[in-house]
Amino acid sequence: MLVLRISQSMHKTPFSFSLSGSFNSEMYRATVLLLLLCTTTNVIAFTVTDGLLPNGDFEYGPNPGQMKGTVVTAKNAIPNWEISGYVEYIKSGQKQGDMLLIVPDGAFAVRLGNEASIKQKINVTKNSFYSITFNVARTCAQEEKLNVSVSPNSEPNDWGILPMQTMYSSNGWDSYSWAFQADASEIEISFHNPGVEEDPACGPLIDSVAIKLLSNPRRTRVNMLKNGNFEEGPYVFPNTDWGVLIPPQIEDDHSPLPGWIIESLKAVKYIDLDHFSVPEGKRAIELVAGKESAIAQIVKTIPGKTYVLTFSVGDSNNSCEGSMVIEAYAGKDKIEVPYQSKGKGGFKRARFQFKAVSTRTRLMFLSSFYTMKSDNSGSLCGPVLDDVKLLSVRTPRRLL
């Protein structure tokens, strides 16, 4: 749902209206067009709970007088966004040397040069958890980075510097997610390129910024794990088919995958049933970077008690072929589950029984090997993990 509150200037009567129910792209574009027709004295507040930010796909851009070539010259030239530094407004199909710049959804994107940034204010529910999803691409040979942050923020080091050197999709675009806890009812989301390159225009392309309110999954009688089926996670763009990368804990303290810690050097991929083969439900995790791609969860256990961990191992029907192995750890115990993938979808169930040795047990999953797609794209891929369940084994009563 998108709610807009528009306050007129002091000489006019205030009014408000809201949009509710199904929110599609036509409604979104009509809403943004209406905002563009409003006078510059209006104060606009947005509340977005699940979907694109206002003008989140940058389809509404600067007037010709606010640009010099592709460079945006006024800080409020891109509707609903404030910019600073060397920001370019890029049209899909635009050439950069021998490179053709393609925008995955729509016709426009922005590029952040050295120390450039874009930001937008939105209304949220204070103390709730949110995840941002955005499409990003490299445009130069240098190692590029993107700093994602929100303000106000009571945690001074709570920002994500996401490295753009490794690209996981075959078309050069990746979807990243980043999570945060709202410290106020109005926040400012910012994207900043901290790089200092020889070419000031070198920097990441950004397109399609969305947000999602995250719930807090509970443990149940049939599963001691939170979010064991991975159904709760970041927003997935319906028009993209490459999944959403969830960065490691060192780059994001608040996981966009509730209940789980990304305990690795590189990201894991969040995939959906609309674009991939998923063992159970509508969401799953693909471990795309070998032993550098791992997820974990800590659960309360009783020392000496026996537990059974079950999970599905498969492939996502994305041309990821070959011998794969998922390693599952429960404290110091370990099991290796092999899976021979033909890259066309499929899965098998695994069972792991262990005895707890402490009051807390760390469960962790990772892929043993690096795997690349068989489509000659050079894209990393890996085994799919889904439907993870943990239960204690009841000890039978002694017969008298």
N, C-alpha and C positions, 0 to 999 in steps of 0.2 A: 504494500500500500504506500502511496505517495501523498503526503498532506502538505499543502501550501498555505501559508498565512501571509497575505500581502497588505501592508499598512500604507495608506496613502499619505501624502504630505499633510502638514498640520492644517491646511485650509480646506481639506476635503474630508468627506465622511469615510471612516475606516470600514473595510469590508473584508470578508474571508470566504474561501470556498475550499472544498476538498475533493479529491478523487479517491474512490475506494473500489474494492472488488478486483477483477482481473485487470492487470496493467500491462498492456502490450506496447510495441514500439510505436504504433500510430498514435496512441494516447500520449506517449512520452513526447513525441515530436510536436504534437499539437500544443502540449503544455509549455514546452520550451519556446515555441513560436509566440505564444501569448505573453510570456515573460519578456521577450525581446520587444514587444510593443508597449510595455509599461514605461512610464517616465523614469528618468534617472534618479528622482527623489524618493522612489519607493524603497522600503526596507523589506527584504524577502528572507524568510526563514523556511528551511526545508527539513522534513523528517522522512528519511528513507530507511526502511527496515529490511528490504530484500530486493536488490536489483541495482540497475545503473544509477550513479549519481546524476543530478541534473547536468545535462550536456556532458555526461561521462564518456561518451564516444567521440566528443569534439567535432561533431558534424556541423555545429554552428560556430563560425569562426570570425575573425576580425573583418572590419570594413577595409577596403583597399587603401584608404588613407592612414590606416593604423599598421601598415606593413611596409617594409623595405625589402623587396624581393620576397624571400620566404621568412624573413626575420620579423617577429612581432615587436612593435615599437611602443605600445601603450600597455600599462600593467593590467588594465581591466578590459583589454580588447577581445579576449576570448570569453564569451558569455558564461557566467557562473564561476569563473576561475580568476585568480589573481596570479600574475607571473612576475618573475624578476630574473634579470640576467639575460643570457643569449638563448632565447626560445624561438624555435622555428615552427611554423604551421605547414605541415607536409601533406600534399595531396597524393593519393595512391597512384602509382605509375610514374611518379617523379624520378628523374635520373640523378644519381650522384656518381659522377665519373662513369665507370662501366657498370655500376650497380643500379638495378631498378628497385625502387622502394615500393613495397606492397603493403597495404593496410588490410588486415584480415577481416575486419567487420566494418562496413561503411566505406567512406571515401577519404577520411581525414584522420590525422594523428598529430601529436606534437613531439618535437625532439628537443632535449635539454642539452645545451652546450656546457662548457666549463662553468661550474658553480651556479648554474641556472636552476630555477625551481618553479613549480606550480602548486597552488594550494586552493582549497575550498572549505567553507564553513557549512556544517550541517547540524541539525538537531538530533540528539540521541537520548536514550534513557540512561541516566547517571548510574554508575556502578555495574552496568551490564557489559557483557563481552561481545565484541564484534570482530568480523573478519573482512578484510579488504581483498578483492581479487582484481587483478589488472593484467592486460596484455602488454608485453614488452619485447623489444628486439634490439640487437646490436646493429650499428651502422658503420663501424670502423674496425680496423684490425687491432687497435689497442684494447687492453683489458678494461672494460667499462663496469661501473658500479652504479647502484641506485640506492639512495637513502630514503626510507619511508618512515614517517613519524606522525604523531598526533600531538596536539596541544589544546588545553593544558594537560600536563602529565606529571603526576607526583613522583614518578620513577625517573630520575634524571638521565639514566642510561638506557631508557626503553625506546630504542629505535632500531630499525633493521637496515643494515648495509648489505644489500643483495648483490653478489657478484654476477656479472652478465657474461663471463668468459665461456662457460659451458652452456651450450644451447641443447635442449632435449627434444625439440620437435624438428621435423624434416623441412619445414618451410621457413625457418629462421625466427619464428615467433613463439614465445612461451607465455603461459598464464601463471603468475605467481600469486600467492596468498600471504597475508600478514595479519596478525591478530593483536587486539589491544583491549584494555578495560577502560571504559569511559569515566573520566574523573569529573566531568561536568555535563550539563544538559546541552551545551553547545560546544562543539569541538572543531578544530581545524585540521584537515588532513593535508599533508604536504609530501611532495615528491621532489627530491633534490639530487642533482648530479654533483658529487663531491670531487670529480676528476679534474685534473689539470693536464690537458694534452696539448701537443704542439698545434694542432688544429682546433681552435676554440669551438667549431661547430660539431666536433666529434662528441657523440653522446647517445644515450639510449632513446629509442622511439617508444612512446607510451600511447596506448589506445584502450578504450572500453574499461573504465574504472567502475567497479560495483562494490556494494557492501552487503553484509548479511549479519543479522542478529543471531548469535550462537546460544543454544540452549545448554543446560547442564545435565547430561545423561546420568541416570542412576544405575546402581548395581541392583540386580534382581535375584529372585530365588533360583532362576535357571542360569544365571551367569554372574560370577563375582567380578567380572570386568566391566568397566564403563565403556560404552560405545564400541563393544566388541565386533559389531557388524559394520562399523564405519559409516552408518547412515547420517550421522551429524558431522558436518564439515563445512568447508568454505563454499561460497557461491561458485557455480559452474556456468560459464556462458553457454547458452543453448546453441549458438552458431559456430562454436569451435570444437574441434575433434582431437585435441591433443592433451586433454586433462589439465589439472591444476597442480603446480608444484607447491609443496609445503616445506618451507625452509627449516634447517636444523635449529635446535634450541639456542645455539650460540648467536644466531641472527634474529631470533624471535622468542622472548620469554613466555609469551602467551600463545600456546599452540592453536592454530586454526582447526586442529583435529581434537576436539574435547576428549579428555581422558588419557590422551597419549602424548608421549614425549618423543620428539624427533631427535634421537640420540646418535647423531652421525655428523660427518663433515659436509655431506651433500644432501640435497633435498630428496623427499619421496614424492611420488605422484599420486594424486587423488583422481580416480577415474569413475565414470558414470555409465549406467546401462544403456543410455541413448547412443553412445559412441563406441563402447567397448563390450567385451564379454565379461560378465561379472558373475561369480559363483552363486551369490545369494543376495537378495534385495536389490537396491539400486546403486550402491556405491561400494568401492573396494580400494585397496592400496596396491600400487605397483612399485616394487623395490628396484629402482632404475640405475643404481650406481654401485653394485657389488657390496663389499663390506663397508663402503662409505655411506650406505643408505640403510639406516636402521630405525626401528620404532620400538618404544618400550613403555611399560606401565608397571607401577608398583602397587601391590595388593597386600592386605593384611592376611597373615597366615598363622597357623598354630604349629609350633615346633613339634616334629614327630608325626604330624598328621599327613595323610596321603591325599594328593590332588591329581586331577586329570585335566589336561589341557588339550582341547581339540581345535582344529582349524582347517581351512581349505587352502590348497596350493594349486595354482593354475596359470594360464596365460590369458592375455586380454584380447586376442584376435587382432593383433597389430603387427603381424609379420615378425614377431620375436621368436625365433626358432632355436632349437638346440637343447643341450643338457643343462638343466637348472637345478639348484639346490637352495632350499630355505633352511637356515639354521635357527632353531628355537632354543632359547636359554631360560631356565628357571633357577635363579640363584647360580649355583655351580654346576647344576645338571644341564645336559645338552642333548639335543636330537637333531639329526640331519635328515631332511625329507627331499629326496630327488624327484624331479619331474621332467619328463621328456616332452618338450613342446614342439608342436608342428606349426605354431603361430596362427592357428585357426580357432582358438577358443577351446575350453575344456578345463577340468580341474579334478582333483582327488582330495579325499579327506585324510587327515593325519591325527594320530593320538599319541600323547606324551604323558606318562605317569611319573610323578616324582614325589619325594617326601620332603616337607618343609623343614628347614634347619633354623629358622629365625621367625620373628614376629612380622617381618616384612620381607616379601620376595619380589625381586625384580624380574619381570618377564620381558624378553627382548627377542626381536625377529630381524634377521638380515639375510641378504643374498650372498652366497659363497663366491659367485663369479660375476665378472663384467660380461654383459651380452649386448650385441648391437643388432638392429633390425636387418632383415635379409633383403631390404629394398634398395640397398646401396646408398642410403641416405647418411650413414654413419651415426645415426641417432641411437643414444643409449636406451636400453629397455631392460626388462627383468621379470621375474616371477610375480604373480598376483597373490596377495594375501587377503583372506576374507573370513567372515563368520568365526571369529575367535571366541571360544568359550572356556571358562574355568569353573570347575566344580570340585567340592571335597568328596572324598570317598567315605561313605559311612561304614563304620566298623560293625560287623554283625554281632548281635548280643550272644553271649556265651550260653549254650544250652545247659539248663540245670538238670 
